[in-house]
Amino acid sequence: MAFTSNTGGGPMADINVTPLVDVLLVLLIIFMITAPMMTHKISIDLPQATNNPPPVNPAEPISLVISGDGSISWNGSPITDLELKAQLAILGTKPNQPELHIKAAATTSYNQLAKVMAEAKSQHVEKIGFEKW
């Protein structure tokens, strides 16, 4: 066997790759273990397509306006809280409900808007949308 020694004092040209291979193998094992854990399934309930055609003449949407001072108007006519509850109860019993478009002023308190939405939900109003003031 012939061994060479660096007796000339110059720079050594050989690179020791053993530590590099060790690090790469450890990284490969880590990625092989953690990659299957990162691919987990999420169950999502997607809506199913139906063959029912949309209604030919949908009902005219109802405009509910809440002003900054808390006053409410139903399709342009002012109403009280009791009248609103009665109107929402009637709307909730209709089989083909028209859309309820809520339009609130920027100065309307969130509490007032939340009360109206909670009342609509309690009266089984299903189609609620928001309009920009």
N, C-alpha and C positions, 0 to 999 in steps of 0.2 A: 504494500500500500504506500502510496505516495502522498505525503502531507506537505502542504505548502505553508510557509509561515511568512508573515509580513515583516520581514527583516529589513526591507528597503526604507521603511519609515513613511511611505506615502499613504494616501488615503485608501481605505479598504473599499472595494467595489461590491462586495457581497452584502445583501440585505437579508436580515433574519425575518422571514415571513410567518414563522410559527405563531407569535402572539396575534398577528393580524388574522390568521385563519381561526384561531381560538375565539376571538371576539366575534367574527362573522358567524361562526357556528352557534355561539350563544344567542346572538341576535336572531338567527334563523329559527332556532328552537322557540324563542320567546314569541315571535310572530306566528309561528305554527300553532302555538297554544292559545294566543289571544284572538286571532282572527275569527275562529268560529264563534267565540263569545260575542263579538261585535255585530254579528249578523243574526239578530233576533227578530221574531215575527211580531207584528202589531196587527191585531184584529180590528178591522174597520167595517162598520155597518154602512154599506153603500146603498143608495136608493135603487129600487128595482124599476126597470122600464115597464110601462103599462101600454096597452093598446087602446086605452080610452082617449078619444080625441078631446082637445080642449073645448070648453063651451064656446058655441058660436057667438052668442051675445053675452059677454060677461057683464056682471052687474057694475054699475057706476061706482067708483071708489068713493068712500066717505072721507071728507076732510075734517079733521079734528085739530083745531088751532088752540094752543095754550100760549097766552100772552105773558109778558114779563110780570104783570101784577097778579097773575094766577087766574084770570078770567078765562073761561073755556067757551069756544064756539063750535057748534056741530053744523057743518055745511053752511057756514056763514051766519047762523043765527045763534046768539048767546044763550047758554044753558047753565043751570046750576049743577051742583054735584049730584043731587038726587035724580035730576033729569038725565045726567050722564049715565048713572048706574042703570036707569030704566032703558035708555037707548042701547047700552051695551048688552043688557039682558035680552032685548029683542034681537039684536044682531047675532048673539051667540046661539039662538035657537033656530036660525035660518039654515036650511040644508045647503044652499049655495051662497055662502057668505061673501059679501063684497069686501074688498080690501079696505082696511082702516089706515088712512094716511095721517100720521101724527106730525104736526109742524109746531115746533116750540121756538120761542124767541131766545136769543142768546142770554137774556137776563132772567129767564125762567129758572126757578130753583130746581135742583135735581129731585128734591123731595116731592114736588108737585108732579113732575113727569113720572117718577117711580110709582106714585099713587095711581095715576091714570093707567099705567101699564099693568100694575097689579090687579086693578079692577077689571081690565079687559081680559086678563088671564083667568081670573076667577069666574068670569061669565062665559068662558070657553070661546073667546074670539081667537081664531087661528091665523088669520092673514093680517099681519100688522107691518106697516112700513113707515119709514121716516122721510120727511121732505125737508129741504133746506129752506130756512126762513127768508 
